[in-house]
Amino acid sequence: MAALRQTAGSGVLETCGLERILEALKLLLSPGGSGSSSLQITKHDVLLTTLKSNLSALEDKFLKDPHWKQLKLLRDEIANEAECRQDCMDVTWRFTSQTLLLLLCLKETMIRLAVEFNPGKPNPRTPEAAPALSPDTLSISQQKTVQSVLQFVVTLGVCPYLVPGVGVPVSYRTEFGAVVQDVVCLGAAPSAPRRLYTSCKVLLNVAQHASLGSLIFCRHFGDIAAGLCQLGFCPTKRKPLNPEEEVLTEDERALSRKALRDILDQVYQPLAVRELLILQGGPPQSYTDGKTQVMCRAPAWLRRLCGQLLSERLMRPSGVQAVVRGILEGAGEISESDMVPGTILVMEEELSRCIEDVYKVYVVGNEPLTVLVDSLLPVLGVLFSLYCFTKHSVSHIRSLCQEILLWMLGELERKKAITSLKGFAGLDKTVPSLHSLCHFRAATQGGIMITIKEAVCDEDEDEALYQKVSSEQCQVEHLGDLLSHCQECGLAGDFFIFCLKELTHMAVEDEAELKSKLFSSKSLLELEQHQTLLVEGQERKLLVLQLTAVLCERMSEQIFTNITQVVDFVAATLQRACASLAHQAESTVESQTLSMSMGLVAVMLGGATQLKSSEFAILKQLLPLLEKVSNTYPDPVIQELAVDLRITISTHGAFSTEAVSVAAQSTLNKKDPGGKREEQQQTSHERYSNVSYHHLEQQRSHCTSNQTSLTPNAPLIPQEVREPSITTNQKSGSITTEQLQDALLSAYDPQIPTRAAALRTLSRWIEQREPKALEMQEKLLKIFLENLEHEDTFIYLSAIQGVALLSDVYPEKILPGLLAQYDGGKDKHTLETRMKVGEILMRIVRALGDMVSEYREPLIHTFLRGARDPDSAHRASSLSNLGELCQRLDFMLGSVVHEVTACLIAVAKTDHEVQVRRAAVHVIVLLLRGLSQKATEVLRDVLKDLYHLLKHVVRLESDDVAKLHAQLALEELDEIMRNFLFPPQKLEKKIMVLP
């Protein structure tokens, strides 16, 4: 094709452009007068007529239109060099020849345009301007035209001439392919091998151009490889069909073999492996049904050739990985022995499309058919794992996964739904889940993919164990979030009751029996098995405790929807109390839990809800448990209440003692300290929920005590400090001097719960603007600042809250001292103290709101100085506070906007600590989010600098979190500029009333 390249400099190509060639290709593909919307029509006669019509129309253009003269000269010159016959009797081959010639014209024109392209020098004043686009670049519509042309070239010029068994027959692909197979005339000259050779040769010639080659090999590599295999390696020892049949020369066969190996080396190796496997074919298939279409098996020479070529792929560098990926991408399954770490099993596009399709079919279709529900049940565990992974980052499929899970849990039978939830929590190992050797990973385009896990080294075992424990904990928390949406249907209540029953089962286990089995073991194998069971049992107990604690924290008052659930809840609590008594493990927490559960029954029997006969039948399930409590519990008050409740339930409320009424009133007073009861106006659903909500708090404290092993009998809060906390609805001026003095003394108590309670009480009095407390503002500030140094989290968080509330009342007096302490340096205050003061300043900024502009100068200057502090944690804290401040200043940011911008640019580009760079980028996110549409005015002088900074972070930053913050900021900026340039149209009509 050297002669063709020489024409690039001749006058023939001077006025022939890409548009003219693409117009000619579109003319060949036009439906013509057939009335069809495309050339892919199924009638033989109409297809031949359309091909002839399009060829005639093209020739008329060449002969009559002077604008097409240059293209005709180029086509004729290329035709002479390429030896493409245009006078064949077969219409399909004439059509293919014309298409191949136009593709060669397109390639040579693109080469000429690229050679002549001489872009001007870039303007240094616009460094962000896009470079000039090369004139040989194809637009999206032009690429689609070329792809359609290539599809017809392969369908008409390659596939019909492959011998049986080589490649996938075109008749098996589409209905149009079967029609093509029938209309091709193999008897006309040139012969089938010559046609196949010409098509493959021209396509490979066109593929030498990079952009055209990607279009060719992306979709048609397999067909071209099949053609080259046949041309170069198919045995020729057979009788010719007729004397005039053309036979390929040995040089042409050698060129075909060389071309096959060249393209196998050039393309993406997993793609080459996959296509060779398809060409090699599978084992022979036999069918007795005459109606079933059976593909011909690949010939022996092709199977041997593909095996040899696959072996060569395997021996290349990274050949094993290429072969494995080719198998995975082609088949989708691989045995564990062949799993290569890091191999991508499911691409992000495939996973996203799969989730979207499932959402459309199951949720949008909203047809709860048994077949649909049962088909999705085996993969529900994998779907929940994917949902948990999406909660760790921004993902567009998170909401889809959540909707699918909620739909399935709502449509499943309650027993199957509970089983699925047990599998989600890790309590039921029989529920299918993601393979242990696979895991989800974030993909490069923002999606999610499934890959094979990397092998864990001995040094990384501790890290792997930590990741496993963290993952299980996050999984339980995400399950709690999911169940918070399942309260109305009652599923959350049923699963919570299941967890309580598991707690009861844990209390009933006989430890003495386990120890006896331990000593009776006679072999090491039995001992090891027993130890394994013990470890698994302990893991299960910890998981149940954690799950119960999360549910107690996440669930609201609406968790129980009917009396059956309330009765089951009480029954589980009574069973656990009885089990604790059997093991002599009675404690204060158990006593309080038992009292509250019996109080719930007393509330229902005391008139909080009108019980029906059927509901009394449900309550009778509690009679055996109440009898057991009345006989075994040591507390006489609880014994008497259990007896009275049994009598009231047995008589369907006809007889009720005073003890039942007192217990009901006591329970309701704990729920409503003010004494205002509105239960009569509530629905039955709300009544069942509200009377049990306080007991959820008891369950939470019970789980916490089990997990932290705190002594339940320790006095947590003294009566004198606990008394103000109970009356939360006191009016201003209601506290006495004695109460205030007691709270101040308790703030120095060595007992942590007592001190924390006192600090919380003082903070609440400040929030309520109690005059007696505000009169001692200096004393209170001293107390809070001293407790700020305490190492216990509960203490110093209470102190932080107190200082923030006091600063909200007297900001002009307290804020300067806090700023001085925050900016004082390591010599005066520890780093931990400065971080706590930073938290106080953040809360003050949030509390002041718009009034923060009055203290703009000292706050901004302190935070800017903090951004240059030697300690990285203090720099990050200062930047975080700066973001909160700038978010609320709006137009008051004023002249300091340049200082802030310069600080952010310097930190984001030069700071060595990744946490500080993250904070700097996050400041921009907060700034844009807070200003919103006002950003174009407030930041008009620095908006371009911020944009360049964000682009710099996205391109060059190594930290993924900082990149994510920058991407979020760019999205905010994009939304702001779109609304600024294209404001939403408001359909308003202004009406003026003239005087």
ZIFEN-V223003 format. One record per pair of residues at least 12 apart in sequence whose C-alpha atoms are under 6 Angstrom apart, sorted by the first residue. I is the first residue (numbers start at 0). J is the second residue. Records with the same first field share a line. If there is no record, write none. Layout:
BEGIN
I->J, J
END
This chain:
BEGIN
7->111
11->69
15->69, 70
27->53
41->175
89->184
95->152
109->135
112->135
113->135
156->198
157->195
159->180
160->191
164->295, 296, 297
165->297
166->225, 278
221->274
227->255, 259
230->252
231->252, 255, 256
268->321
269->321, 322, 324, 325
272->322, 325
273->325, 329
275->305
279->302, 305
280->297
340->451, 452, 453
341->450, 451
342->450, 451
343->450
344->449, 450
345->448, 449
346->448
347->446, 447, 448
380->431, 432
381->432, 433
386->400
424->475
436->451, 452
437->450, 451, 452
438->450
479->550
483->554
486->558
489->560
492->558, 559
496->568
499->571
500->571
503->575
506->578
507->578
544->702
548->699, 702
551->695, 699
556->688, 689, 692
557->688
559->688
560->684
569->596
587->711
592->697
598->662, 663, 666
601->659, 663
602->663
605->660
622->645
625->641
629->641
715->752
716->753
731->769
732->769
742->757
745->757
755->794
758->797
759->797
762->801
783->798
786->798
799->839
803->839, 843
821->833, 836
841->880
862->877, 881
865->877
875->915, 918
878->918
882->922, 925
885->926
886->925, 926, 929
889->930
890->937
903->919
907->919
917->961
921->964
924->968
932->975
949->965
END
